[in-house]
Amino acid sequence: MNEAMKIVYLLLHDFRFASLRVEDFAFKRFHFSKEYAKRMAQLGHDVKLYIMADDIARKQVVEVEEMEVKAFNVSLQFPPMMRFGNAHNLGVLGEIERDSPDVVHLHNYYLWNFLYTAPWVKRLKLPLVAQFHGTDPIRRVKASIFYPSLRLCDRLLVPIRSEEDFLIRSMRIPANRVLRFPSTGVDTRVFRRTAAKEEDPLLLYVGRIPEPSSYRWEKAPQYLLPILSALRKNGVRARLIVVGDGPGLPSLSRDAERLGLRDSVLFLGQLDNERLPELYSRSWVTFVPIHMEDIEPFWGGTLQESLACGTPVIAFNAESPGFRKFGLLVPPRAESAFKLIETALANPARLVSAGDEGLEFIKENCDWNTLAQRLDSLYSSLAK
C-alpha cells in the first residue's frame, strides 16, 4: 500500500431527482461515491466526500464508517429549469482549500459546477481526477464550454469507448490523460452466481423507476411491459421481476394492469444488495433500459451486478441492434424488440455463454478491491 494521503471526493449534484435526503444518502442507501470513499479509507487514507443536498439550509458534516461526508446546501440552481446537474454552492471551494487534500477526485465532469471547480482546484496546485458517470443531450455543447476545465484535469476516467474517442479525437485531450476505468465497481464476494436459472424465461429489471422519459438519457423501464406483452402474445412463457422504487412506479403498475400482465410481473420494491444475487442468478437476462452503443462492463451498476452473477444484459440501441459479447441490444419499441429477444431466449446456451464470459470479466477487472488498488496507485503517482 502507498503512503497515506488526504483525499477529497466531490459529488456536486443534489438528489431532488431521486427524493433522497442527506440521512438517507449517508446511512440508508448504497451509492457508488460512498463505496469509492470507503474503499480508500480502508486502505488507510484520510477521506472526505462532499455532496450537495436540497433538504438542508446549511452545511452538515456526518461520520459514515471510516470517512467524513460533508453535505452543502444548494444556494443556486443555474441554468434554471433543469432536473439535474445545475446545483451550486461556492462554499465548496473554500472547504477544499481548508481541507488541503493531496488529491481531488470529482465525480461527473458534465455537471455545470465543473466549469469553475476544476480551475479552483488547479489554482490550489492540487492533482485533479475527474470521472465520467453519464451524459445528456447537450454533451457536445457542454464539452465545448467546459473545454478549459477538461484540459486542466490530470486524469479523466471514462468507462465507455465512445467517450474516450470523443475526448481524444474531438476535444483533443492528450491521450495520456484519458484512462479507461469502470464508472463503479462491484463486490464479487456478494454478487456471484448463487442459484440455477429458472426453467421458463425470467426477465429482471433492477433500478430506480423514474417518470417516463427518453431512453437516450435515463433508464426507461416503461418500455419493458409492452415488450413482455408482445413476448407472451407470441407464446413465450416469460415473466418479469421489477426491483426498485421511484416516482414512476405507480404508472408502471397501472401499465401492468392495463396490458393484462398482473400475473406475469412481480414488483418487489427496493431490496437490500444481499437479496439481489439470487434474483440475478435465476434470471435469464437483466434489462438495462437505456441507450448503449455496446454492452460495456466498465459501465457499472446493474450491468456489472448482473454479469457478476452470470446473467447477460439487454440494453437499447435502435440504430445497431443485435447480439453482443455480453448480451443483446434491441430497439426500445416492442414490435421490433420482442423478435430479437424471442430469438435470444430460444437459444439459452448462447445466453449462458455470454453470462459466463461476463462473470469472468467482472471478477478480473471490476471488483471494488481491484479498483481501489488501481486508484491508490494513480493517486500516489499524481501526488508526488
TORSEDREN-670997 format. One record per atom (N, C-alpha, C): residue in one letter; x, y, z. Coordinates in steps of 0.1 Angstrom, whole numbers, plus 5000, padded with zeros to 4 digits. Example, Ala and Ser with C-alpha at 12.3 -4.5 7.8 and 13.67 -1.06 7.14 Angstrom:
a513249435078/a512349555078/a513249675078/s512849785071/s513749895071/s512950005079/
***
This chain:
m500849885000/m500050005000/m500950125000/n500450234993/n501250354993/n501050435005/e501850545007/e501850625018/e500450695020/a499950715032/a498650765035/a498550905029/m497350935023/m497051065017/m495751115022/k495651245020/k494351315022/k493651325009/i492451265008/i491651264995/i490351324997/v489951414988/v488651474988/v487951424975/y486751364977/y485851334966/y484751434965/l484451474953/l483351574950/l482251504942/l481051504948/l479851464942/l478851584942/l479051674933/l478451814934/l477151824927/h476251724929/h474851744925/h473951714936/d472751764936/d471851734947/d471051614943/f470051574951/f469351444949/f467851464948/r467451584943/r466051604941/r465451514931/f466151474921/f465651384911/f465351244917/a465951214929/a465751084935/a465051094948/s464651214952/s463951244965/s464751184977/l466051204977/l466951144986/l467451254996/r467251225009/r467751325019/r469151285024/v469751385030/v471151365035/v471251235044/e470351225053/e470351105062/e470250975054/d469350975044/d469150855036/d470450825028/f471050925022/f472250905015/f473350855024/a473550915035/a474650875044/a474550735050/f473250705054/f473150585063/f472250475057/k471350505047/k470350405043/k470550355029/r471150425020/r471250385006/r472650365002/f472850264993/f474150244987/f474350354976/h475550414975/h475850504964/h477350474961/f477650474948/f478950444944/f480050534950/s479650664951/s480650764957/s481050724971/k480150674979/k480450634992/k481350514992/e481150424982/e481950304981/e483350334978/y483550434968/y484850474964/y485550534977/a484850614984/a485450684996/a485750575007/k484850485009/k485050385019/k486250295016/r486350255004/r487450165000/r488850235002/m488850364998/m490150435000/m490450455015/a489450475023/a489650495037/a490150365043/q489650255038/q490050125043/q491550095040/l492050165030/l493550155027/l494350245035/g493750315045/g494450395054/g494550545051/h493750585041/h493850725037/h492750815045/d493050935046/d492051035052/d491151085042/v489851045042/v488951065031/v487751145035/k487451245026/k486251325028/k485451325015/l484151315016/l483251315005/l482251435006/y482351524996/y481451644996/y480251604987/i479051634992/i477851624984/i477051754984/m476051764976/m475051874976/m473751814980/a472951904988/a471651854992/a470651974992/d469451944988/d468452044987/d467452044999/d467751955009/d466951945021/d467552005033/i468652075032/i469352135043/i469552285040/a469652365051/a469752515050/a471252555051/r472052465057/r473452505059/r474352375058/k475652385058/k476452275057/k476352175069/q476352045066/q476251945076/q477451855074/v477951805085/v479051705085/v478651585093/v478751465086/v478451345093/v479551245091/e479751165102/e480751055101/e480050925096/v480550875085/v480050745079/v481150645078/e481050545086/e482050435087/e483450505089/e484350485080/e485750545082/e485950675075/m484950745070/m485050865063/m484150975068/e484351095062/e483551205066/e482751255054/v481451275056/v480651325045/v480251465048/k480551555039/k480251705041/k479151735031/a477951775036/a476851805028/a476651955027/f476552015015/f476452155013/f475052185008/n474352285014/n473052325008/n473252384994/v472152384987/v472152434973/v471852584975/s472752674971/s472552814972/s472052874959/l472252804948/l471852854935/l471652734925/q470652744917/q470452644906/q470552724893/f471552684886/f471852754873/f472552654863/p472152654851/p470952714845/p469652674851/p468652764850/p467352724857/p466652624849/m465552574855/m464552484849/m465252344845/m466252304852/m466852174850/m466552084861/r466451954858/r466151854869/r467451804875/f468551824869/f469751764874/f471051844869/g472051854877/g473351894873/g473552044874/n472652124880/n472752264880/n472852324894/a473252244904/a473352294918/a474652354920/h474652464928/h475852534931/h475952574946/n477152584952/n477452644964/n478852674965/l479252804964/l480652834963/l481452814975/g480652784986/g481352744998/g482252614997/v481852534987/v482652414984/v484152454982/l484352554974/l485652594970/l486552624983/g485952704992/g486752745004/g486952615012/e486052525012/e486252405020/e487352315015/i487452315002/i488652234996/i489952295000/e489952435000/e491252495004/e491552475019/r490552475027/r490752445042/r491152305044/d490552215037/d490952075039/d492252035034/s492752105024/s494052095018/s494451945015/p493651885006/p493951745003/p495151724994/d495651604994/d496751564985/d496251544970/v494951504969/v494451484956/v492851504957/v492351554946/v490851574945/v490351484934/h489251414937/h488651324927/h487151374925/l486851424913/l485551484910/l484751384902/h483551344908/h482651264901/h481751344891/n481651304879/n480751354869/n481251494864/y482051494854/y482551624849/y481651694839/y480451644837/y479451714829/y478451794838/l478751814851/l477951904859/l478352044857/w477452134858/w477752274855/w478752334864/n478852294877/n479852344886/n481252304883/f481452204874/f482752164870/f483452284863/l482752374857/l483252484849/l484252564858/y483852584871/y484752674879/y485452584890/t484952464893/t485652384903/t486952344899/a487152294887/a488452254882/a489452364882/p489252484877/p490252584878/p490552624893/w489552614902/w489952644916/w490852534921/v490552414919/v491452304924/v492852324918/k493052354906/k494352374900/k495052494905/r494152604908/r494752724914/r495452694928/l494852594935/l495452544947/l496652444945/k496952424932/k498052334929/k497852194934/l496652144932/l496252014937/l496051924925/p496451794925/p496151704915/p494651684914/l494151674901/l492651664899/l492351544890/v491551454895/v491051344887/v489551364885/a489051354873/a487651374870/a487151254863/q485851214867/q485351084862/q484051104855/f483851024844/f482551024837/f481550934843/h480350984846/h479250904851/h477950914843/g478050974831/g476850984823/g476851114816/t475951134806/t475951244798/t474551294796/d474251384786/d472951434784/d472851484769/p471751534765/p471551574751/p472551684746/i473051764755/i473851874751/i475351854755/r475751724754/r477151694758/r478151774750/r477951784737/r478951844729/r479051994732/v477852054735/v477852194739/v478552214752/k478252124762/k478952134775/k480452114773/a480852014765/a482251984764/a482952104758/s482352174749/s482952294743/s483152404754/i482052424762/i482152524772/i483152484783/f483152354786/f483952304797/f485452284793/y485752304780/y487052264774/y488252304783/p488252434787/p489452474796/p489552394808/s488352354814/s488352284827/s488852134824/l488352074813/l488751944809/l490251934807/r490852034801/r492252044798/r493052054811/l492452104822/l493152114835/l493351984842/c492551884839/c492451764847/c493751684845/d494251624855/d495451544854/d495051404848/r493851354852/r493351234846/r491851244844/l491351194833/l489951184830/l489651034829/l488850984838/l488450844839/l487150824831/v487150734821/v485950714813/v485750564812/p484450514813/p484150374812/p483850324798/i483550414789/i483050364776/i483950424765/r484050344754/r485050374744/r484550504736/s483250524735/s482850644727/s483250774734/e483250774747/e483650894754/e485150914754/e485850804754/e487350804753/e487650864739/d487050814728/d487350864715/d486951014714/f485751054720/f485351194719/f486351284725/l486851254737/l487751334744/l489051354736/i489551244731/i490851244725/i490851294711/r489851254703/r489751294689/r489051424686/s487951444693/s487151564691/s487551674699/m487851654712/m488251754721/m489751774722/r490551694716/r491951704716/r492651704729/i492051624739/i492651604752/i493851504750/p494951534755/p496151434754/p495751294758/a496051194750/a495651064752/a496151004766/n497351054770/n497951004783/n497151064795/r496251154793/r495451194804/r494051134805/v493751054795/v492450984794/v492650834797/l491950784807/l492150644812/l490850574812/r490750454805/r489650374806/r489550314820/f488450334826/f488250294840/f486850274843/p486450174851/p485050144854/p484350264861/s483150294858/s482450404865/s482150374879/t481950244882/t481750194896/t482450054896/g482449994908/g482849864909/g481749774914/v482049644917/v481149554922/v481849464932/d481149434943/d481749344953/d481449204949/t482449134943/t482249004938/t482148894949/r482348934961/r482048834972/r480548834975/v479848944972/v478348944973/v477648904960/f478148974949/f477448954936/f478248844929/r477648724930/r478248604924/r477048504921/r477348404913/r476248314909/r475848224921/t474548234925/t474148164937/t472948074935/a472448064923/a471247984920/a471247944905/a470447844902/a470347794888/a469247884881/k469347884868/k468347964860/k466947894862/e465947984861/e464547934861/e464347854849/e463347754850/e463047674838/e462447754827/d461547844830/d460947934820/d461648074820/p461748144809/p462448274809/p462048374820/l462948404829/l462748504839/l463548634835/l462848744833/l463448864830/l463548954842/l464549044843/l464749124855/l465049264852/y464549354860/y464949494860/y465249534874/v466449594876/v466849644890/v467249784888/g466649874895/g467050014894/g465950114898/r466250244897/r465350344900/r464250344889/i463050384893/i461950384884/i461450534882/p462050604872/p461750744870/p460350764863/e459950884863/e458750914854/e459150884840/p458250834831/p458550804818/p459350914811/s460450874805/s461350974798/s462050904787/s462950984780/s463650934769/s464750824773/y464750714766/y465750614769/y467150654766/r467250764758/r468550804754/r469450854766/w468750914776/w469550984787/w469250934801/e468250844802/e467850794815/e467250654813/k467350574824/k466750444823/k465250464821/a464650384812/a463250394808/a462550264809/p462250224821/p461650084823/p460250084817/q459650194814/q458250194808/q458150114795/y459350094788/y459350014776/y459249864778/l459549824790/l459649674793/l458349604793/l457349664798/l456049594798/l455449574784/p455449664775/p455049634761/p455849524755/i457149514758/i457949404753/i457549274759/l457349274772/l456849144778/l455549104772/s454649204770/s453349164765/s453449104751/a454249164743/a454449104729/a455048964730/l456048944739/l456648804740/l455548704744/r454748744754/r453748644759/r452648624748/k452248724741/k451248704730/k451848614719/n453148604718/n453748514708/n454148384714/g453648354726/g453848214731/g455048194740/v455848304743/v456948294752/v456548304766/r456748204774/r456248204788/r457248274797/a457448404794/a458348484802/a457648564813/r458348584824/r457948674835/r458948774837/l458548884843/l459349004846/l459349034861/i460449044867/i460549094881/i461149234881/v460549324888/v460949464888/v461349494903/v462649534904/v463249574918/v463549714917/g463049794927/g463349934928/g462050014930/d462350144933/d461250234935/d461550374928/g460650464930/g460750594923/g459450644919/p459450774914/p458150844911/p457450774900/g458050694892/g457350624880/g456750494884/l456950444896/l456350314900/l454850304898/p454050404903/p452650394902/p452150374887/s452750454878/s452350444864/s452750314858/l453950264862/l454350134857/l453450014862/s452950034874/s451949934880/s450649934872/r450250064869/r448950074861/r449150014847/d450350034841/d450549974828/d450449824828/a450949764839/a450849614840/a449449574840/e448649644848/e447149604848/e446549624835/r446849744828/r446249774815/r446549674805/l447749624805/l448249524795/l447949384799/g447249364810/g446849224814/g448049144819/l449049204825/l450249144829/l450349124844/r449249134851/r449249134866/r449949004871/d449648894864/d450248764869/d451648734863/s452148824855/s453448804848/s454448904852/v454148994861/v455049094865/v455049104881/l456149094887/l456249104901/l457049224905/f456449314913/f457049444918/f457549414932/l458849414934/l459349384947/l459849504955/g459749624949/g460249744956/g461749744958/q462249834967/q463649844970/q464149724978/l465249664974/l465749544981/l467249574985/d467649514996/d469049525000/d469849444990/n471149484989/n472049414980/n472149264982/e472049224995/e472249084998/e471148994992/r469949054988/r468948974982/r468948974967/l469849054961/l469849064946/l470548954939/p471748894944/p472448794937/p471548674933/e470648634942/e469848514938/e468848554926/l468348674926/l467448724916/l468248724902/y469448794903/y470248794891/y470548654886/s470948564895/s471348434891/s470248354885/r469048364890/r467848294885/r467348344871/s467648474869/s467148534857/s467948494844/w467248494833/w467848464820/w468648584815/v467948704816/v468648824812/v468148934822/t469049044822/t468649164830/t468549274821/f467449354822/f467249474813/f468049594820/v468749664811/v469249794815/v468749894804/p467549944806/p466750004795/p467150154793/i468350164787/i468950294784/i469750274771/h469950374763/h470750364751/h472250334754/m472750234748/m474150194748/m474650164734/e475850214732/e476450184719/e477050034718/d477349984730/d477749844732/d477449814746/i477549684749/i477349644763/i478749634769/e479149744776/e480549764781/e480549744796/p481249634801/p481149604815/p481749714824/f482549804819/f483049914827/f481950014831/w480850004824/w479650094827/w478950024838/g479050074850/g478750004863/g477349984866/g477149964879/g475749944885/g475149814881/t473949814877/t473149694874/t473849604863/l474449664853/l475149594843/l476249504849/q477049564858/q478149484864/q477649384874/e476649414881/e476049324891/e475449194884/s474749224873/s474149114866/s475249014860/l476249074853/l477248994848/l478048924858/a478248984870/a478948914881/a478248794886/c476948784883/c476148674887/c475948574875/g476548604864/g476548514853/g475248534844/t474748654844/t473448684837/t473748794827/p473548764814/p473748864803/p472748984804/v472949084797/v472249214798/v471549244784/i470349304785/i469749364773/i469649514775/a470149594766/a470049734766/a469449784753/f469249914751/f468549964740/f469550024730/n469350004717/n470050064706/n469250044694/a468550154689/a467650144678/a468450144665/e469650194665/e470350204652/e471250084649/s471650014659/s472549894657/s472249784666/p471049724665/p470649614674/p471349484670/g471249394680/g471849264677/g472649204689/f473049084688/f473749014699/f475149074700/r475649094713/r476949134716/r477549034725/k478849064728/k479648964736/k478948934750/f478449044756/f477849024770/f476349034770/g475649024759/g474249034759/g473649084746/l472649164746/l471849194734/l471449344734/l471549404723/l471049534721/l469749524712/v468749594717/v467449594710/v466849734708/p465949754698/p465249874698/p464349884709/p463950004714/p463050014725/p461649984722/r461249984709/r459849964706/r459549814706/a458449774712/a458149634714/a458049554702/e457449614691/e457249544679/e458549494672/s459649564675/s460949524670/s461749444680/a461649494692/a462449434703/a462149284706/f460849254706/f460449124711/f460949014702/k461149044689/k461548944679/k463048904682/l463849004685/l465248974688/l465348904702/i464548944711/i464648884725/i464048744724/e463048724716/e462448584714/e463548494708/t464248544699/t465348454693/t466448424703/a466748524711/a467848504721/a467348404731/l466148414736/l465548324746/l465448184741/a465348174728/a465248034722/a466647964721/n467648034725/n469047984724/n469648004738/p469147934748/p469747964762/p471147934763/a471747844755/a473147814756/a474047934753/r473548014743/r474348134739/r474248234751/l473048244757/l472948334768/l473848294780/v473848164783/v474748114793/v476248144790/s476648134778/s477948154774/s478348304776/a477348394772/a477648534774/a477748574789/g476848514797/g476948534811/g478248484817/d478748364813/d479948314818/d481148404815/e481148454802/e482248554799/e482148674807/g480948724809/g480848844817/g481248834831/l480948714837/l481348684851/l482848694852/e483548624843/e485048624844/e485648764842/f485048844833/f485548974830/f485349064843/i484149054849/i483949134861/i484849094872/k485048974875/k485948924885/k487348984883/e487848984871/e489149024868/e489349174868/n488349244864/n488549394861/n487749484869/c486649444876/c485749544881/c485449524896/d486149434903/d485949414917/d486349544924/w485649584935/w486049704942/w487449704947/n487949594952/n489249584957/n490249614946/t490049564934/t490849594922/t490849744919/l489749804919/l489649944916/l490350034926/a490149994939/a490850074950/a492350064948/q492849944945/q494349934943/q494750024931/r494050024920/r494450104909/r494350254912/l493350294919/l493250434923/l494350474933/d494650384942/d495750414952/d497050434944/s497350354934/s498550384926/s498450504918/l497350534912/l497150654904/l497350784913/y496650784924/y496650904933/y498150924938/s498750814941/s500150824946/s501050884936/s500850844923/s501750894912/s501451044910/l500251084912/l499951224909/l500351314921/a500351264933/a500551344945/a502051364947/k502951294940/k504351304942/k504851444938/
***
